[in-house]
Amino acid sequence: MNVDHEVTLLIKEIQRLGEKDSTGRYVVKFGVLALDDHCAQIFEAIVGTLKAAKKKKVVDFKAEILLHPTHKDVDIVLLKDSL
């Protein structure tokens, strides 16, 4: 899979699993994404996809790297609805 395609799939999964915050952005905990069966089937390396999405300014999270279960409560904020 190419990176843009994976990031597009990630956007859909954050919208499916997340909830809108007070600013109208979708937010999901890293642990929710990491433990979701559907995400596990789609993404070989969810951490790599999240890192690529952060670099493209599609998502934001307050951690340098995400490790489960250590960072299970880190919020992943969706900044854009598409690439």
N, C-alpha and C positions, 0 to 999 in steps of 0.2 A: 504494500500500500504506500501511496505517497503521503507526505506530511500534510499537505493541504486537505486531502480527503479525510485523513484521521482527525484533523482539527475540526472539520465540518461535522464529523460524527460525534466528536466530543461536545460540541455546542448543543446538538440534539439531546445528548444524554444529560447534560447539566440542566437543560430545560425540563426534561422528563423527571429527573430526580430532585431538582432543587425547588426552592421557594423564593418568591419575590420579596426583596427587602423593602425598606421604606423609600428607597430611591427608584424602585421599579426594576432593579437588576436581579437576575437569578443568582442565588447563593446555594452552594451545596458543600457539605463537609467532605474532606478528602476520604475519610473512612467509608462514607456512603458510596462514593465512586469505586474505591478500591475493593469493596466487598460485594458489589452488585454483580450478580451472575451474568446478566446481559453484557455489561461492560467487560467482564473477564473474557467473554467469547469474542468481542469486537477487537479489543486492544491487547497486543502482545506485551506492551510496556506502557501502562497508563501514565507512569511518572515521566517518561520521555515525551509522550504526547502533550502532557500538561506543560512541560518545560518549553516545548516548541510553541504552544499556544500563548504562553506568557511572553515569549520573545516577539511574537507577532502582535502583542497587545490585545489579544482576544480574551484572555483571563488574567486575573491578578490573584496572588496569594502571598501571605507574609511568611515565607520560608525560603531559604536558599535551595533546599532539596527536600522532597517529601518522602518519608519512610513510614511504612505502616508496621506496627500500630503507634509508633511515637507521635506522628503528626495527624492522627485520625480526626482530631477536632479542628484542624486548620480549615478556615473558610476558603472556598474557591469561588471567586466572584466573576461572573460572566460580563465582560465589558462590551462585547459586540454580538449581535445576533447572526452575523455571517462574516465571511472573509472579505 
